[in-house]
Amino acid sequence: TYAPTTVWSRYSMLKATIQRNHNISIEYPKVVAKLKINSVGHRPKKAKIFEDVEIAEFLSEADDLKYLAAKIIVIFGMFGATRCIELTKLELCHVKQHGEVFVVELDATKTDVDRSFVIEGIYAEMVRKYLKLRVSSTPHQRFFVNYQKGICTTQPIGKHKFAGTPKLVADYLQLAESKKYTGHSLRRSSATLLVNGGAGMTGLKHHGGWKSSTVAEGYIGDSMARKRKMGAIISNAIAPKKSSSEIVTECSASSPKPSFSTASSSIATLATASSPIASLATASSSTKSPSKHSGSGGGTTETALVPFDSIDNEINFQEILAESVVPFDDTIQIPSTMSESDIASKMMRSISMEGCKHFEINFNFK
């Protein structure tokens, strides 16, 4: 028996061939209806995808003496979402070096859509290393040539070796069901990582050269990173919301990166709701005296907790903490005349660590 997708393709081929050779259009509504019924519940086989950490592990840890050619194939496959046939036809003239990066142009594509992509960073260095090993007397212009034990030969790499490279990578990483990693795995993995990184449908279609959004969506794999991202969104939506007074920051001169945990009784909480910043240290003494040490500018640095409940009453620190902004220094300089709302604004510009639950702030009074 044939899979429903196979029967569909055979029917389409017969219809197109008869139309072209005999100018007869065959229409069998009952056949089409039957094919649709057979397709219900069918799950087509798709090549397995690599996670980002798996690709990173292979490229960074695999021995170049044995796996350099495989690394270059993986790099081109991931950066350009390339098909095996595109890698087979790739020539030296299609790979151009611009400074520290390589610009790769793909002309002969399946959908007749010209594409290009850039390889940069440490991956560009790997490509340069591979090119330096190329024999100058190579009688052809094919980019990919056979590589054995640190030496490139003049023999070009064929489509079957490109198709077998993902399985080679899966075997190296000791992944389950390595036979399901086929020549299409790199193209699907590239599309999945691009979407996981935040690219939209337009960017995805441009990256892979797809004209149809439906086809492009079919290349997005259900990766673990994607599942965790969706789970985090749902978790944040249904999680109990904490009051703004429970959200504080820990930052000290001895630790350039704050450590984050839930607010506890060991952190002094200000009882005042509208006192000026100059009285924060005094007000905090009603619960626990703030710690003191000499700041780098010669002033006294005191640890205190800003009463967030009193600052505009509308601050959503959960949204602020989810953003990535400029990191703050060991000590945040707070003039004694600064209002609480100004302090909140300064803190918003300073917070940078994701997952932050609370923090202490060191105020340097001069």
Secondary structure, DSSP 8 states (H G I E B T S, - for coil): ---HHHHHHHHHHHHHHHHHHH------HHHHHHHHHHHTT----------HHHHHHHHHHS-HHHHHHHHHHHHHHHHH---HHHHHH-BGGGEEEETTEEEEEE-S-TTS--EEEEE-THHHHHHHHHHHTS-TT-SS-BS-EEEETTEEEEEE--HHHHHHHHHHHHHHTT-TTGGG--TTHHHHHHHHHHHHTT--HHHHHHHHT-S-HHHHHHT----HHHHHHHHHHHHHHHS----GGG--B--BTTBSS-------TTS-----SS--GGGHHHHHTTT----EEE-TTSSEEEEE---GGGSTTT--HHHHHTS------SSB---TT--HHHHHHHHHHH---TT---B-EEEEE-
